[in-house]
Amino acid sequence: MDRDPARPQAAHRDIETPAPGSDRYLPRARAIELIERLESDVEVETVALIPPDTDLPSNLPDLAWLPENVRRNKAGLVVISGPEILLALTSPFPVPAGSSSDFTELRKFAARRRTVAIVLLRLGAYAVGVAVDGKLEVTKSDTRYVKGRHKAGGQSQRRFERNREKWVRELFDKACRDAKERFAPFSASIDHLALGGDRQVLNSFMKRCDALSPLQDRLLPARVAVDRPNTGALETAARDLWSWRVHRAPESSATGK
């Protein structure tokens, strides 16, 4: 990408990228600002948008410096390369295919308005909400008693297991009803479903909650990290879902030395 010789060129260290060989998270607004500053101030040869489950293009620089889980990120990868810079960016949202010498498609992808339905669930508590561009529009959280362990055996143990199954069903059904109610006004605009909590618990919940079946094909691949589901956890989830992770190559990889 040619730069305007009349435009003052910003030093790479002034752009909000990580130090060479490291990475950092950027909220959506700052990630967009980074993209715009790279577009205006840095000579870039390739902006590659690589969808999930896609081989890395052969024309890219060597990305062996990236951790394996980043190179094979379940949502895809964005690689920005130029004579003096090499970045890899990940987003929770699935990356579309695209490769060019300009930032047009990347800007559109980063700035796209998105609506995400969120379900955070652990045995004993849940929180559901809808976020639009990182801002929560509706929320609902609650708790439901689910005892975790029982030391006695025999009939007492079997009785406890039956009771526990009942408690779990009641928790799932209540969370499902609240999710259905909160998501309904946004049904025509929900782009993605994000889940947070224990994988087995979430799998069992999704099997029982028919109301969320239409959103299965919009499920984001990465689970949201959550300790205790509540409104605060939803706020953190909404912030993190719109955050980008930016990896910068070591100096030797960026310059090809």
N, C-alpha and C positions, 0 to 999 in steps of 0.2 A: 504494500500500500504506500503510495507516494505521499510525502508530507509537503505542506505549504512552506517554502523556504522563508517566507515572511513571518510565519508564526513562531513565537518563542518556543523552544523545545524544553520541556520539563525534564529534569534529571530523573532517572529511574527510581532513585531512592525517595523522590518526592511523591511518587504514585503509591497509593495504598496497597502495595503488594507485600507479601511476606519477605523476610530476608531470604537470600538464596539458600536452597536446601531445606526450607521449612514451609509451614502452612498456617493459615488462620481462617477463622469464620468471619463472614461479613453479613450484616443484615441486608435485606433486599435493596433498600435505598442506597446504601454505600456500595453494594455490588454493581448497581446500575451506574453509579458515579464512576467507579473504577473502569467499567467498560467504556464509558464516554471519554474518559481521560486517556485511556489506551488508544482509542480511535483517533483522537486529535493530536496526541503528543508522541506516539511511539511508532516506529517503522515496523509494520507487521506483514508477514508474507502469507500466513495461513490462519484462518479462523475455522476450525473443524468442529462441527456438532456431530457427535457419535452416539447413536441410539444404543440402548441396552442390548446385550446379546449380539453385538456387532464387532467384527474384527477391526482392529485399528488400521486406518489407511496406511498404505506402504510409503506415502510421500511425507509422513510425519517424521520429525526427529525421534531418536531413540528415547523411549519413555521408561527404560529399565529402572530409573531412579524413583519412579512412583511405586508405592506399595501395591501389591497384587490386588488387594480389595478395592483400591481406587481405580486401577486400570480396568477392572471388571465390575465397576460400580453398577448396581442393579437399576439405577435410573439413567445410566449413560454418562458421557464425559464430554467436556468442551476443552479443546486444546488451542491455545493461542501461541503462535511461534513467529519469531523474527530474528534478525541478525544478532540482537543482543538480549533477547528475552524469550523465555519459554515457560508458559503457565499451563496448568491443568485445573479446571474448575468443575465442581460437582454441585448439583442442585437436587433437592428431593423430588422434583418433578421430572417426568420422563423427557429426555432430550430428543428432539426431532432430528432427522438427518439433514446435513447441510455442510458444505465446505466451499469457502471462497476466500478472497483476499480482503474482504471488508466485513464490517460488524453488523450489517443490516439484519440478518436473521437472528443473530445472538441478541441484539437489542430488542427485537420483537419478542423473542422468547422470554427474556428477563423481565420485560415490562408488561407482559400479558396479564390481564386481570383474571384472577382465579378465585373460585369459591371451593372451600374444602370442608367437608363434614368430618368431625373428629369424635372418636369414641375411645375413651381411656377406661380400662377395666382391670380390676384385680378383685380377688375374692374378698368381699366385704365392702367394696366401694366402687363407684363409677362416676364418670363425668362425661357429658356429651355437649357438643357445641358446633356452631358453624362459624368459620372465619372467612372473611373476604379481604384479600390482599393483606393478610397478616393481622387484621383487626377482628376481634370476636363480635359477632352480631347477636347471637343468642347462646345461652348456656343453661345447663341443668346438671346438678351433682347431688348425690345422695349416698347413703350407706345402707347396708343390709347385713344382718348378722349371719356370718358363716364361720362356725367353729372349725379350727384347723386340725386338731388332733384329739384322739381319745385313747387313753392308756389301757382301759379294761378290755377283756376279750370276750369270746362267746356270744351269747345273745345280746349282751349290752353293746358289743362292738357292731353287730349287725344292725341293731336298732339305731345306733349312732350314724352308721353309713346311710341308712334310709333317710334319716333326718337331714343329714348333710346334703344329700342329693336334692331334697326338697328345698333346703335353703338356697342352694345354688340355682335351682330352677326359678325360684322367686326373684333372686337377684337378676338373673338374665332377663326374665320377663319384664321386670320393672325398667331395667336399663333399655330394653328394646322399645317399650311403649314411649318412654321419654325421648329416645332418639327419633322415633317415627314422628312424634309430635313436633319436635324442634326442627327436624329436617324438612318437614312437609312444605313450608312456605318457600323453600329454596330448591325444591325438587327439579325444577326446570333448568337451574343454573349450576348445580353441583358438578364440579369438574373432577374432584377426587375424593376418596374416602381414606382417612388416616386412622390407624389403630395404634393404641399403646397399651402395654401390659404384658403379662405372661402369654407366650405363644399358644400353649395348649388351652388356656382359659379362653383366649380370643377365638381359637378355632371352634371350640365347643359353642361359644356364644353365637358365632356367625351361622353355625348349622341350625341353631334353634331360632334365631331371629330372622324370620322370613321377610320382615319389612326392609331389611338391608340387602336382600338378594339383588335388586336392580343395580346396586352400587358395586357389586363384586368385581366387575370388569374395570372399575375405576380405582381399585385399591392401590395405594402407593406401596412400593415394594419394601421400604424400610419402616420398621416399627418405631413409634415415638417412645423415647425414654420417659418413664414415669415411675415414681416411687409410690405416692398416694394420690389417686385420682381426686381432684377437686377443682374449684374455679382457678386457683393459682396455677395448677398444673396445665389447665387448658390455655391460660395466657402464655405460659412458657412454650407449650406445643405450637401455638399459633406463631410465635416469634421464630422458633427454630425451623418450622416448616418453610418459611420464606428466606432462610439464611443460606448463603453459598459458602462452600469451602474452597479456598484458593490455595493451590500448591505451586510453589516456585522451584524450578530446577536448580541444582547446584551450578555454580559458575561454569565449571568445566562442561556440563551438559548443555547449558544455554548457549555457550559460544562454540561448542563442537571441538574444544581442545582435548 
